[in-house]
């Protein structure tokens, strides 16, 4: 009862073909294949080559390595309000 037989899958396939048409399904599968090929190509481009001399060693940064003093921790940001009388 839990598994679907081949007849169930054939009926589902026929319903999908009737709803969307064979040209729509084939174009969707073609677009899906192009997306997979593009993904694989981009993943291969991102991998560094082992004989590359321009690679830099990986460095793990900790919270103490980056110090941002632009906004104090406990102080709210300062806002200014200008009015039309200030511009005259």
Residue frames as qw, qx, qy, qz and C-alpha x, y, z in Angstrom:
[[0.000, 0.885, 0.466, 0.000, 0.00, 0.00, 0.00],
 [0.321, -0.804, 0.051, 0.498, 2.83, 2.41, 0.81],
 [0.302, -0.327, 0.557, 0.701, 4.68, 2.09, -2.49],
 [0.576, 0.583, 0.033, -0.572, 3.42, 3.10, -5.89],
 [0.764, 0.121, 0.588, 0.236, 3.43, 0.60, -8.73],
 [0.294, -0.071, 0.517, 0.800, 4.50, 1.26, -12.30],
 [0.052, 0.615, 0.696, 0.366, 0.84, 1.79, -13.26],
 [0.230, -0.858, -0.320, 0.330, 0.50, 4.64, -10.79],
 [0.333, -0.519, 0.274, 0.738, 3.59, 6.35, -12.22],
 [0.233, 0.221, 0.690, 0.649, 2.33, 5.91, -15.80],
 [0.047, -0.794, -0.596, -0.112, -1.00, 7.50, -14.90],
 [0.296, -0.801, -0.077, 0.515, 0.79, 10.44, -13.21],
 [0.344, -0.246, 0.493, 0.760, 2.99, 10.86, -16.29],
 [0.147, 0.479, 0.714, 0.490, 0.00, 10.84, -18.64],
 [0.147, -0.875, -0.440, 0.136, -1.83, 13.43, -16.51],
 [0.337, -0.655, 0.148, 0.660, 1.26, 15.70, -16.49],
 [0.286, 0.007, 0.629, 0.723, 1.61, 15.37, -20.27],
 [0.046, 0.670, 0.682, 0.291, -2.07, 16.19, -20.76],
 [0.230, -0.873, -0.289, 0.318, -1.91, 19.23, -18.48],
 [0.246, -0.749, 0.252, 0.561, 1.32, 20.77, -19.74],
 [0.724, 0.672, -0.084, -0.133, 1.82, 19.26, -23.19],
 [0.919, -0.037, 0.096, 0.380, 4.90, 17.45, -24.42],
 [0.479, 0.632, -0.043, 0.607, 6.62, 20.58, -25.78],
 [0.316, -0.830, 0.165, -0.428, 6.35, 22.41, -22.46],
 [0.876, -0.444, 0.185, 0.040, 7.73, 19.41, -20.53],
 [0.848, 0.216, 0.081, 0.477, 10.62, 18.93, -22.95],
 [0.246, 0.758, -0.096, 0.596, 11.54, 22.63, -22.85],
 [0.556, -0.759, 0.188, -0.281, 11.47, 22.57, -19.04],
 [0.932, -0.229, 0.176, 0.221, 13.75, 19.53, -18.98],
 [0.663, 0.499, 0.023, 0.558, 16.10, 21.22, -21.46],
 [0.080, -0.838, 0.152, -0.518, 16.25, 24.35, -19.30],
 [0.787, -0.581, 0.183, -0.096, 16.88, 22.17, -16.24],
 [0.910, 0.068, 0.109, 0.394, 19.77, 20.41, -18.00],
 [0.396, 0.693, -0.057, 0.600, 21.28, 23.77, -19.06],
 [0.406, -0.817, 0.163, -0.375, 21.07, 24.96, -15.46],
 [0.903, -0.369, 0.182, 0.124, 22.89, 21.87, -14.20],
 [0.777, 0.340, 0.066, 0.526, 25.62, 22.24, -16.84],
 [0.106, 0.809, -0.092, 0.570, 26.05, 25.92, -15.97],
 [0.650, -0.713, 0.169, -0.203, 26.25, 25.09, -12.27],
 [0.932, -0.137, 0.152, 0.300, 28.90, 22.42, -12.86],
 [0.580, 0.566, 0.016, 0.586, 30.91, 24.78, -15.08],
 [0.140, -0.840, 0.142, -0.504, 30.84, 27.56, -12.48],
 [0.809, -0.560, 0.176, -0.034, 31.79, 25.16, -9.70],
 [0.880, 0.111, 0.108, 0.450, 34.76, 23.98, -11.75],
 [0.332, 0.726, -0.031, 0.601, 35.80, 27.60, -12.40],
 [0.429, -0.823, 0.128, -0.349, 35.72, 28.40, -8.68],
 [0.922, -0.323, 0.064, 0.205, 38.06, 25.58, -7.70],
 [0.039, -0.879, 0.436, 0.189, 41.66, 26.82, -7.40],
 [0.849, 0.392, -0.350, 0.055, 44.21, 24.97, -9.47],
 [0.840, -0.493, 0.004, 0.224, 46.84, 23.10, -7.39],
 [0.707, 0.056, 0.114, 0.696, 49.81, 24.50, -9.36],
 [0.089, 0.887, 0.186, 0.413, 48.73, 28.14, -9.07],
 [0.557, 0.016, -0.361, 0.748, 51.39, 30.33, -7.46],
 [0.097, -0.427, 0.001, -0.899, 49.04, 33.21, -6.66],
 [0.632, -0.546, -0.517, -0.190, 47.12, 31.42, -3.94],
 [0.100, -0.588, 0.455, -0.661, 47.29, 32.85, -0.45],
 [0.275, -0.078, -0.910, 0.301, 47.20, 30.76, 2.71],
 [0.436, -0.640, -0.492, -0.398, 43.86, 30.60, 4.48],
 [0.138, 0.174, -0.556, 0.801, 43.65, 32.55, 7.72],
 [0.350, -0.607, -0.712, -0.049, 40.95, 32.04, 10.28],
 [0.016, -0.471, 0.135, -0.871, 39.73, 35.32, 11.71],
 [0.314, -0.439, -0.758, 0.367, 38.51, 35.64, 15.25],
 [0.103, -0.902, -0.406, -0.105, 36.36, 38.35, 16.78],
 [0.447, -0.757, 0.046, 0.474, 39.43, 40.06, 18.24],
 [0.533, 0.035, 0.449, 0.716, 41.02, 40.40, 14.76],
 [0.071, 0.548, 0.450, 0.701, 38.34, 42.82, 13.56],
 [0.198, -0.507, -0.491, 0.680, 37.67, 45.90, 15.62],
 [0.101, 0.607, 0.469, 0.634, 35.06, 48.37, 14.43],
 [0.239, -0.362, -0.430, 0.792, 35.11, 51.65, 16.35],
 [0.034, -0.280, -0.394, -0.875, 32.69, 53.45, 14.04],
 [0.559, -0.526, -0.266, -0.584, 29.65, 52.83, 16.28],
 [0.123, -0.360, 0.741, -0.554, 30.01, 52.57, 20.06],
 [0.248, -0.160, -0.955, -0.035, 28.36, 49.51, 21.51],
 [0.128, -0.528, -0.741, 0.395, 26.09, 51.06, 24.13],
 [0.047, 0.444, 0.059, -0.893, 25.52, 54.48, 22.56],
 [0.547, 0.619, 0.558, -0.080, 22.50, 55.02, 20.27],
 [0.479, 0.281, 0.366, 0.747, 23.23, 56.53, 16.85],
 [0.027, -0.501, -0.185, 0.845, 23.02, 60.30, 16.69],
 [0.308, 0.592, 0.646, 0.371, 20.34, 61.74, 14.44],
 [0.079, -0.262, -0.041, 0.961, 19.91, 65.27, 13.29],
 [0.252, 0.702, 0.666, -0.005, 16.63, 66.91, 12.37],
 [0.183, -0.085, 0.186, 0.962, 16.66, 69.86, 10.03],
 [0.246, 0.708, 0.588, -0.304, 13.78, 72.20, 9.51],
 [0.431, 0.723, 0.331, 0.426, 12.96, 74.77, 6.87],
 [0.195, -0.980, 0.017, -0.021, 14.02, 77.61, 9.18],
 [0.675, -0.492, 0.371, 0.406, 17.58, 76.21, 9.37],
 [0.644, 0.310, 0.470, 0.519, 17.96, 76.41, 5.59],
 [0.178, 0.914, 0.253, 0.261, 17.12, 80.14, 5.37]]
